[in-house]
Amino acid sequence: MSSPALDRQIQEFQFRIQQKLKLQDEEINRLSDHLVNIKSKIIETQKNCSKINDQIEQVKEYQASLVEKRKIDYESKLSQIHVSHLQDVQQLQEFQAAQVAELQKEFQECLDKVGIQSKEKSSEENAAIENELDNVRTLLQSLQEALEEAKTQREDASSGTFDQVADVDRGVIDELRETLVIRTEDRMRNLRSSKAKLQQCINLIEDLDRKHELSVQQRRQKLSDCQKEYEETKRQLSEERNAQRADEQQRLREVTLKNKRLQRLKKRREADHTSNLRQTALEADLVRGAGGIKLNTYLPENNLSEREKLNQELANRKRDLKQKEKLLFEAREENDSLKSEIGKLKHIIRFG
């Protein structure tokens, strides 16, 4: 009677084992489905990482093009300022040369005019004086001849008549002397007037020379101010360009470091996921193999020991799955953070 009771106990125990194995198989199938879901999420995360890498490359290319564009704009502005500076210098030089030529022309015309006027006046005065002197010489010569002729012809003439003729000659000579003095005074007066006019011309030339020197100094000062302004503008543009380049390089380094850190994190998590997946698949195979053996075994004590081991393994797998889910959640958060950072960088690069 004990044998049928033992058989029933064995059958009941076997039935309970089969029920538990079926439940564990269902749990293993559920975990396998969950593992497939995790794999798909890992693949999706890898795709997102690839997309992020592509976006980072696009940001780098955009930054490089922006740097090149700003460099071209800076060189263009610098070239325009340089050309404008050279044009201003050339215009100032041309204007100065024209003013110098005009002043030299006016000075030469004034000198020629003064020389011609003084020469004409001197020639006219000298000619008039020479004519008067010739007339006086001629008159004196005629008077002397008349006196000699009268002296030879009238030696017996009375002294009163001779004195009268001498008085007449003396009066003519005095008149001629007075005329000569008047002519000399007129000539001196004309010479003084010419000298005064010449002094006025010299003063005018000196005044023009001072004005010209002052204008040259002002234009030199203006040219120096333009040069200083040009150098200051060039220095400011260079400093702004260097500051912008330093900011862009700093941002590029930060993005590069974040990209490298994410790449290392992605590789580490891929390795962890791969190792965990391999271990899970191996343990699932072992569990299935152990379950198949227990269905054909009728040793209750061994089955209880194996069942405890299976329960422990299932608990461990559940704990591993929870850890994987936690890692997946952290990866998603990191992915969202990276997307947000890339968006901020795009906004900064686009709108400054």
Secondary structure in CASP SS format (residue, H / E / C, confidence):
PFRMAT SS
TARGET T0000
AUTHOR 0000-0000-0000
METHOD secondary structure of the structure
MODEL  1
M C 1.00
S H 1.00
S H 1.00
P H 1.00
A H 1.00
L H 1.00
D H 1.00
R H 1.00
Q H 1.00
I H 1.00
Q H 1.00
E H 1.00
F H 1.00
Q H 1.00
F H 1.00
R H 1.00
I H 1.00
Q H 1.00
Q H 1.00
K H 1.00
L H 1.00
K H 1.00
L H 1.00
Q H 1.00
D H 1.00
E H 1.00
E H 1.00
I H 1.00
N H 1.00
R H 1.00
L H 1.00
S H 1.00
D H 1.00
H H 1.00
L H 1.00
V H 1.00
N H 1.00
I H 1.00
K H 1.00
S H 1.00
K H 1.00
I H 1.00
I H 1.00
E H 1.00
T H 1.00
Q H 1.00
K H 1.00
N H 1.00
C H 1.00
S H 1.00
K H 1.00
I H 1.00
N H 1.00
D H 1.00
Q H 1.00
I H 1.00
E H 1.00
Q H 1.00
V H 1.00
K H 1.00
E H 1.00
Y H 1.00
Q H 1.00
A H 1.00
S H 1.00
L H 1.00
V H 1.00
E H 1.00
K H 1.00
R H 1.00
K H 1.00
I H 1.00
D H 1.00
Y H 1.00
E H 1.00
S H 1.00
K H 1.00
L H 1.00
S H 1.00
Q H 1.00
I H 1.00
H H 1.00
V H 1.00
S H 1.00
H H 1.00
L H 1.00
Q H 1.00
D H 1.00
V H 1.00
Q H 1.00
Q H 1.00
L H 1.00
Q H 1.00
E H 1.00
F H 1.00
Q H 1.00
A H 1.00
A H 1.00
Q H 1.00
V H 1.00
A H 1.00
E H 1.00
L H 1.00
Q H 1.00
K H 1.00
E H 1.00
F H 1.00
Q H 1.00
E H 1.00
C H 1.00
L H 1.00
D H 1.00
K H 1.00
V H 1.00
G H 1.00
I H 1.00
Q H 1.00
S H 1.00
K H 1.00
E H 1.00
K H 1.00
S H 1.00
S H 1.00
E H 1.00
E H 1.00
N H 1.00
A H 1.00
A H 1.00
I H 1.00
E H 1.00
N H 1.00
E H 1.00
L H 1.00
D H 1.00
N H 1.00
V H 1.00
R H 1.00
T H 1.00
L H 1.00
L H 1.00
Q H 1.00
S H 1.00
L H 1.00
Q H 1.00
E H 1.00
A H 1.00
L H 1.00
E H 1.00
E H 1.00
A H 1.00
K H 1.00
T H 1.00
Q H 1.00
R C 1.00
E C 1.00
D C 1.00
A C 1.00
S C 1.00
S H 1.00
G H 1.00
T H 1.00
F H 1.00
D H 1.00
Q H 1.00
V H 1.00
A H 1.00
D H 1.00
V H 1.00
D H 1.00
R H 1.00
G H 1.00
V H 1.00
I H 1.00
D H 1.00
E H 1.00
L H 1.00
R H 1.00
E H 1.00
T H 1.00
L H 1.00
V H 1.00
I H 1.00
R H 1.00
T H 1.00
E H 1.00
D H 1.00
R H 1.00
M H 1.00
R H 1.00
N H 1.00
L H 1.00
R H 1.00
S H 1.00
S H 1.00
K H 1.00
A H 1.00
K H 1.00
L H 1.00
Q H 1.00
Q H 1.00
C H 1.00
I H 1.00
N H 1.00
L H 1.00
I H 1.00
E H 1.00
D H 1.00
L H 1.00
D H 1.00
R H 1.00
K H 1.00
H H 1.00
E H 1.00
L H 1.00
S H 1.00
V H 1.00
Q H 1.00
Q H 1.00
R H 1.00
R H 1.00
Q H 1.00
K H 1.00
L H 1.00
S H 1.00
D H 1.00
C H 1.00
Q H 1.00
K H 1.00
E H 1.00
Y H 1.00
E H 1.00
E H 1.00
T H 1.00
K H 1.00
R H 1.00
Q H 1.00
L H 1.00
S H 1.00
E H 1.00
E H 1.00
R H 1.00
N H 1.00
A H 1.00
Q H 1.00
R H 1.00
A H 1.00
D H 1.00
E H 1.00
Q H 1.00
Q H 1.00
R H 1.00
L H 1.00
R H 1.00
E H 1.00
V H 1.00
T H 1.00
L H 1.00
K H 1.00
N H 1.00
K H 1.00
R H 1.00
L H 1.00
Q H 1.00
R H 1.00
L H 1.00
K H 1.00
K H 1.00
R H 1.00
R H 1.00
E H 1.00
A H 1.00
D H 1.00
H H 1.00
T H 1.00
S H 1.00
N H 1.00
L H 1.00
R H 1.00
Q H 1.00
T H 1.00
A H 1.00
L H 1.00
E H 1.00
A H 1.00
D H 1.00
L H 1.00
V H 1.00
R H 1.00
G H 1.00
A H 1.00
G H 1.00
G H 1.00
I H 1.00
K H 1.00
L H 1.00
N C 1.00
T C 1.00
Y C 1.00
L C 1.00
P H 1.00
E H 1.00
N H 1.00
N H 1.00
L H 1.00
S H 1.00
E H 1.00
R H 1.00
E H 1.00
K H 1.00
L H 1.00
N H 1.00
Q H 1.00
E H 1.00
L H 1.00
A H 1.00
N H 1.00
R H 1.00
K H 1.00
R H 1.00
D H 1.00
L H 1.00
K H 1.00
Q H 1.00
K H 1.00
E H 1.00
K H 1.00
L H 1.00
L H 1.00
F H 1.00
E H 1.00
A H 1.00
R H 1.00
E H 1.00
E H 1.00
N H 1.00
D H 1.00
S H 1.00
L H 1.00
K H 1.00
S H 1.00
E H 1.00
I H 1.00
G H 1.00
K H 1.00
L H 1.00
K H 1.00
H H 1.00
I H 1.00
I H 1.00
R H 1.00
F H 1.00
G C 1.00
END
